[in-house]
Amino acid sequence: MILISLMYVKYILILFTRPAALVAMTVLLSACELGLIEPHKIDIEQGNAISQEEFESLYTGMTQAEVLEAVGAPMMKDSFHPDRWDYIYRLKPGKGRVRNSRFSLYFRDEILVKIDGKEYKEY
């Protein structure tokens, strides 16, 4: 008698756990679709992160070697404008807005003649 009731308990558990698991999976998947559960998103950094101190250390009259020592190599060296160095930085955080920063340095005969920092922001 006890053996028969244990067999019935086993079948009853199997009968009720499968629909319960199906309901639980459906609820979890719909929570993902509705935006209730968000996956982790990493921060994406691209380019040269130049500090305010490094940016302020630049001045006209510096040589290209001094600029390289002060702020490092540029993100872009345009082959059509070899005397212009572009320093670009972009931060796309997992949550929040995208942040962009850029500035250009102009050289004549390997001497810095112009600093275009209108779009520079320290992040």
Summary of the structure (lengths in Angstrom):
residues: 123
radius of gyration: 30.1
end to end distance: 74.8
largest distance: 100.9
contacts: 272
relative contact order: 0.15
helix: 37%
strand: 26%
